[in-house]
Amino acid sequence: MGIDRVPVGSWARIEAIDDATARRELTRLGFEEGADVEVVSRIPFGPVVLQRRHRQVAIGRELARRVRVTTTNLPRTGKAHRTRRQPQRGEVGDF
């Protein structure tokens, strides 16, 4: 299934990217084969917005059709959404 058909809010694992140019472009952006991504939004007749770790990328529908995925059930609180540690009382420094 192409990632353009994954429901918004769902997670998917990139299994294959059909052509070399698309594979190179997405790998450069951090969306390589084997990566778990979340479909954040899908704009009607427009791009699909994906998130991996703390990076969101909008890709066109044609490119999204070439990204073959399987859906996964990753929790919303998984590694990709880990928040920054907040300093505790009395601590000083950049976290």
C-alpha positions in Angstrom: 0.0 0.0 0.0 1.2 3.5 -0.7 1.6 5.9 2.2 -1.0 8.2 0.5 -3.6 5.7 1.6 -2.7 5.5 5.3 -5.2 7.2 7.5 -4.2 10.4 9.3 -2.9 9.8 12.8 -1.7 6.3 11.9 1.8 4.9 11.9 3.5 3.1 9.1 6.8 1.4 8.4 8.5 2.3 5.0 9.1 -1.0 3.3 10.2 0.1 -0.1 10.5 3.3 -2.2 9.8 2.5 -5.9 12.3 4.6 -7.8 15.9 5.6 -7.1 15.3 9.4 -7.3 12.5 9.2 -4.8 14.5 7.0 -2.5 17.5 9.3 -2.6 15.3 12.4 -1.9 13.5 10.8 1.0 16.7 9.3 2.5 18.3 12.7 2.4 15.3 14.0 4.5 15.6 11.1 7.0 12.8 8.9 5.7 14.6 5.8 4.6 13.4 2.2 4.1 12.7 0.6 7.5 11.8 3.9 9.2 8.6 4.3 11.3 6.6 7.4 10.3 3.3 9.0 11.4 0.9 10.4 8.9 0.1 13.8 10.4 -2.2 15.2 7.8 -3.3 14.8 4.2 -4.4 17.9 2.4 -7.1 17.3 -0.2 -5.6 17.2 -3.7 -2.3 18.3 -2.0 0.6 16.9 -0.1 0.8 14.2 2.7 2.5 15.4 5.8 4.7 12.8 7.5 6.6 12.9 10.8 9.6 11.0 12.0 11.2 11.8 15.3 10.8 15.6 15.5 10.8 16.3 11.8 7.8 16.9 9.7 7.9 16.8 5.9 5.2 17.4 3.3 5.5 15.2 0.2 3.5 15.4 -3.0 0.9 12.8 -3.8 2.9 11.3 -6.7 5.9 10.7 -4.4 3.6 9.4 -1.6 2.2 6.8 -4.0 5.7 5.4 -4.6 6.4 4.9 -0.9 5.3 1.3 -0.1 4.4 0.8 3.6 2.9 -1.5 6.1 0.8 -0.1 9.0 2.1 -0.4 12.5 0.6 0.2 16.0 3.2 2.4 17.6 1.9 4.3 20.6 1.7 8.0 20.5 4.1 8.2 23.5 6.8 6.2 21.7 10.4 7.3 21.1 9.4 9.6 18.3 7.4 11.8 20.7 9.8 11.9 23.6 9.8 15.4 25.2 12.8 17.3 26.4 13.8 16.8 30.1 12.8 19.8 32.2 15.2 21.1 34.8 14.3 20.2 38.4 14.3 22.7 41.3 17.9 23.8 42.1 19.4 22.6 38.8 21.1 24.9 36.5 22.3 24.3 32.9 21.1 23.7 29.4 19.2 20.4 29.0 
